[in-house]
Amino acid sequence: MENEENSHFEAGKNSKTQTAVLGGGCFWCLEPVFSQLKGVTKVESGYSGGNKPNPDCKEVYSGNTGHALLPGNHFTKSRKVQKKI
């Protein structure tokens, strides 16, 4: 997942899915919640911001890299699903 500044939804022209990148704190807690939503096809988490390229989890959790944790969700194109997320 690429670095993102804000939560948003995006999709390619011919894509049947959209991607939501959400800043919501610890993605280990949020991944299971998003994974259970009907219409979510994939949950992929990562980090945003920060001052260290490609940090590992331990470095981010130390609080010294300036990164935020971001859960990313791939889901079926649907306003109904988007509202649930």
N, CA, C and O of each residue as an XYZ file, in Angstrom:
340
protein
N       0.844     -1.164      0.000
C       0.000      0.000      0.000
C       0.891      1.230      0.000
O       1.897      1.273      0.708
N       0.528      2.219     -0.785
C       1.328      3.429     -0.837
C       0.960      4.351      0.313
O      -0.106      4.204      0.910
N       1.846      5.315      0.634
C       1.569      6.274      1.691
C       0.401      7.159      1.303
O       0.289      7.578      0.150
N      -0.454      7.441      2.244
C      -1.639      8.264      2.013
C      -1.739      9.293      3.119
O      -1.370      9.012      4.260
N      -2.230     10.478      2.803
C      -2.401     11.532      3.791
C      -3.749     11.448      4.497
O      -3.811     11.685      5.703
N      -4.825     11.120      3.796
C      -6.171     11.105      4.355
C      -6.910      9.847      3.921
O      -6.537      9.188      2.950
N      -7.961      9.532      4.661
C      -8.820      8.419      4.260
C      -9.531      8.785      2.968
O      -9.972      9.923      2.802
N      -9.647      7.834      2.053
C     -10.366      8.096      0.812
C     -10.728      6.795      0.124
O     -10.257      5.722      0.502
N     -11.572      6.906     -0.892
C     -11.976      5.774     -1.707
C     -11.476      6.024     -3.115
O     -11.558      7.149     -3.606
N     -10.957      4.994     -3.776
C     -10.519      5.150     -5.163
C     -10.792      3.869     -5.932
O     -10.901      2.790     -5.351
N     -10.899      4.006     -7.247
C     -11.112      2.844     -8.114
C     -10.680      3.195     -9.524
O     -10.783      4.346     -9.947
N     -10.199      2.202    -10.247
C      -9.861      2.388    -11.647
C     -11.130      2.425    -12.481
O     -12.191      2.006    -12.019
N     -11.030      2.922    -13.703
C     -12.198      3.042    -14.576
C     -12.916      1.719    -14.786
O     -14.144      1.669    -14.714
N     -12.177      0.645    -15.044
C     -12.786     -0.643    -15.360
C     -12.774     -1.611    -14.176
O     -13.087     -2.791    -14.332
N     -12.425     -1.125    -13.033
C     -12.325     -1.973    -11.861
C     -13.699     -2.311    -11.295
O     -14.616     -1.492    -11.341
N     -13.834     -3.512    -10.765
C     -15.081     -3.914    -10.110
C     -14.974     -3.724     -8.603
O     -15.928     -3.976     -7.867
N     -13.809     -3.277     -8.153
C     -13.620     -3.030     -6.729
C     -13.084     -1.622     -6.512
O     -12.576     -0.983     -7.434
N     -13.208     -1.155     -5.286
C     -12.645      0.114     -4.866
C     -11.687     -0.165     -3.727
O     -11.703     -1.249     -3.144
N     -10.854      0.814     -3.410
C      -9.936      0.703     -2.287
C     -10.197      1.856     -1.338
O     -10.326      3.003     -1.767
N     -10.276      1.558     -0.058
C     -10.415      2.589      0.966
C      -9.172      2.534      1.843
O      -8.805      1.469      2.338
N      -8.530      3.669      2.033
C      -7.393      3.763      2.942
C      -7.871      4.607      4.119
O      -8.232      5.772      3.954
N      -7.868      4.007      5.305
C      -8.466      4.639      6.473
C      -7.455      4.775      7.605
O      -6.799      3.800      7.969
N      -7.325      5.957      8.156
C      -6.493      6.155      9.340
C      -7.345      5.858     10.558
O      -8.252      6.625     10.881
N      -7.070      4.768     11.231
C      -7.941      4.393     12.339
C      -7.215      3.789     13.521
O      -7.840      3.117     14.342
N      -5.923      4.007     13.633
C      -5.195      3.430     14.755
C      -4.674      2.048     14.436
O      -4.368      1.741     13.284
N      -4.574      1.229     15.440
C      -3.969     -0.098     15.323
C      -4.694     -0.971     14.316
O      -5.847     -1.347     14.526
N      -4.009     -1.297     13.212
C      -4.675     -2.099     12.196
C      -4.844     -3.541     12.608
O      -5.669     -4.239     12.021
N      -4.100     -4.025     13.594
C      -4.283     -5.403     14.061
C      -5.679     -5.570     14.666
O      -6.264     -6.652     14.604
N      -6.205     -4.497     15.246
C      -7.551     -4.544     15.829
C      -8.625     -4.332     14.770
O      -9.714     -4.896     14.873
N      -8.333     -3.527     13.756
C      -9.330     -3.171     12.748
C      -9.437     -4.180     11.607
O     -10.508     -4.325     11.017
N      -8.347     -4.881     11.286
C      -8.387     -5.843     10.181
C      -9.492     -6.879     10.337
O     -10.226     -7.120      9.378
N      -9.645     -7.513     11.522
C     -10.700     -8.524     11.655
C     -12.103     -7.944     11.464
O     -12.978     -8.611     10.913
N     -12.320     -6.713     11.915
C     -13.631     -6.070     11.771
C     -13.940     -5.853     10.297
O     -15.026     -6.203      9.834
N     -12.994     -5.275      9.551
C     -13.207     -5.030      8.130
C     -13.328     -6.333      7.342
O     -14.115     -6.419      6.400
N     -12.557     -7.337      7.722
C     -12.583     -8.622      7.017
C     -13.954     -9.291      7.074
O     -14.305    -10.059      6.178
N     -14.729     -9.006      8.116
C     -16.037     -9.632      8.284
C     -17.153     -8.889      7.562
O     -18.271     -9.399      7.490
N     -16.885     -7.697      7.024
C     -17.916     -6.948      6.325
C     -18.206     -7.562      4.957
O     -17.288     -7.835      4.183
N     -19.476     -7.775      4.669
C     -19.876     -8.308      3.373
C     -19.483     -7.307      2.291
O     -19.796     -6.121      2.397
N     -18.806     -7.775      1.266
C     -18.376     -6.915      0.172
C     -16.900     -6.563      0.228
O     -16.327     -6.150     -0.781
N     -16.266     -6.719      1.399
C     -14.830     -6.470      1.505
C     -14.121     -7.701      0.962
O     -14.350     -8.813      1.440
N     -13.261     -7.509     -0.036
C     -12.601     -8.636     -0.692
C     -11.175     -8.848     -0.210
O     -10.617     -9.932     -0.381
N     -10.582     -7.823      0.390
C      -9.196     -7.938      0.846
C      -8.918     -6.815      1.837
O      -9.375     -5.688      1.647
N      -8.169     -7.120      2.893
C      -7.722     -6.105      3.841
C      -6.204     -6.110      3.814
O      -5.574     -7.144      4.033
N      -5.626     -4.962      3.548
C      -4.173     -4.838      3.414
C      -3.746     -3.587      4.177
O      -4.159     -2.480      3.832
N      -2.935     -3.754      5.194
C      -2.562     -2.626      6.036
C      -1.131     -2.179      5.805
O      -0.309     -2.916      5.260
N      -0.851     -0.955      6.230
C       0.494     -0.405      6.086
C       0.656      0.830      6.947
O      -0.099      1.036      7.897
N       1.635      1.648      6.619
C       1.957      2.837      7.386
C       1.921      4.065      6.489
O       2.083      3.964      5.273
N       1.708      5.228      7.100
C       1.698      6.480      6.352
C       2.575      7.498      7.056
O       2.745      7.464      8.274
N       3.130      8.407      6.261
C       3.938      9.489      6.834
C       5.270      8.984      7.343
O       5.824      8.025      6.804
N       5.772      9.607      8.350
C       6.999      9.167      8.988
C       8.256      9.649      8.302
O       8.224     10.204      7.203
N       9.362      9.421      8.985
C      10.647      9.907      8.505
C      11.643      8.807      8.192
O      12.793      9.099      7.864
N      11.233      7.547      8.285
C      12.135      6.428      7.989
C      11.553      5.605      6.845
O      10.428      5.116      6.946
N      12.304      5.449      5.762
C      11.818      4.632      4.646
C      11.672      3.159      5.048
O      12.570      2.593      5.672
N      10.559      2.549      4.695
C      10.313      1.116      4.889
C      10.576      0.625      6.316
O      11.367     -0.298      6.513
N       9.923      1.229      7.310
C      10.140      0.761      8.680
C       9.477     -0.591      8.907
O       8.531     -0.949      8.206
N       9.974     -1.341      9.884
C       9.278     -2.566     10.253
C       8.316     -2.240     11.403
O       8.338     -1.139     11.952
N       7.491     -3.198     11.747
C       6.447     -2.999     12.747
C       7.030     -2.535     14.091
O       6.491     -1.628     14.725
N       8.110     -3.149     14.509
C       8.739     -2.809     15.797
C       9.175     -1.345     15.809
O       9.002     -0.651     16.810
N       9.738     -0.881     14.700
C      10.185      0.505     14.616
C       9.001      1.470     14.688
O       9.070      2.489     15.376
N       7.925      1.154     13.986
C       6.745      2.023     13.998
C       6.145      2.073     15.397
O       5.817      3.153     15.888
N       5.997      0.918     16.048
C       5.412      0.872     17.380
C       6.283      1.543     18.432
O       5.788      1.875     19.509
N       7.563      1.753     18.151
C       8.434      2.458     19.099
C       8.024      3.921     19.225
O       8.317      4.574     20.226
N       7.332      4.434     18.183
C       6.909      5.827     18.195
C       7.980      6.785     17.714
O       7.786      8.000     17.746
N       9.109      6.251     17.268
C      10.225      7.100     16.858
C      10.285      7.401     15.371
O      11.140      8.176     14.941
N       9.407      6.813     14.574
C       9.480      7.018     13.122
C       8.475      8.045     12.604
O       8.606      8.519     11.475
N       7.482      8.390     13.409
C       6.473      9.360     12.988
C       5.412      8.795     12.065
O       4.647      9.557     11.474
N       5.344      7.482     11.925
C       4.358      6.848     11.042
C       3.010      6.655     11.735
O       2.935      6.551     12.959
N       1.952      6.611     10.932
C       0.613      6.261     11.398
C       0.248      4.916     10.788
O       0.653      4.608      9.668
N      -0.516      4.118     11.521
C      -0.975      2.817     11.028
C      -2.249      3.022     10.229
O      -3.146      3.748     10.658
N      -2.332      2.375      9.052
C      -3.497      2.538      8.179
C      -4.005      1.197      7.679
O      -3.282      0.478      6.989
N      -5.256      0.848      8.023
C      -5.838     -0.323      7.386
C      -6.372      0.063      6.011
O      -7.032      1.092      5.866
N      -6.094     -0.749      5.016
C      -6.622     -0.516      3.668
C      -7.558     -1.635      3.293
O      -7.267     -2.801      3.563
N      -8.670     -1.311      2.678
C      -9.683     -2.304      2.340
C     -10.002     -2.265      0.858
O     -10.208     -1.191      0.293
N     -10.042     -3.423      0.230
C     -10.496     -3.546     -1.155
C     -11.915     -4.095     -1.061
O     -12.150     -5.087     -0.370
N     -12.858     -3.466     -1.746
C     -14.242     -3.903     -1.621
C     -14.992     -3.723     -2.925
O     -14.577     -2.965     -3.802
N     -16.105     -4.435     -3.038
C     -16.947     -4.362     -4.223
C     -17.489     -2.952     -4.376
O     -17.868     -2.315     -3.393
N     -17.526     -2.463     -5.618
C     -18.078     -1.122     -5.856
C     -19.546     -1.107     -5.465
O     -20.379     -1.745     -6.109
N     -19.847     -0.384     -4.420
C     -21.229     -0.300     -3.961
C     -21.318      0.791     -2.906
O     -20.527      0.818     -1.964
N     -22.278      1.685     -3.065
C     -22.496      2.733     -2.052
C     -22.853      2.108     -0.717
O     -22.453      2.616      0.330
N     -23.600      1.013     -0.736
C     -24.005      0.336      0.479
C     -22.783     -0.156      1.260
O     -22.696      0.036      2.472
N     -21.852     -0.785      0.564
C     -20.636     -1.274      1.205
C     -19.781     -0.091      1.662
O     -19.224     -0.112      2.759
N     -19.679      0.933      0.824
C     -18.889      2.110      1.176
C     -19.403      2.748      2.455
O     -18.602      3.184      3.282
N     -20.701      2.814      2.640
C     -21.280      3.399      3.845
C     -20.946      2.560      5.088
O     -20.723      3.112      6.165
N     -20.912      1.224      4.940
C     -20.572      0.347      6.062
C     -19.145      0.580      6.522
O     -18.858      0.596      7.719
N     -18.248      0.761      5.548
C     -16.837      0.979      5.866
C     -16.686      2.336      6.526
O     -15.574      2.730      6.880
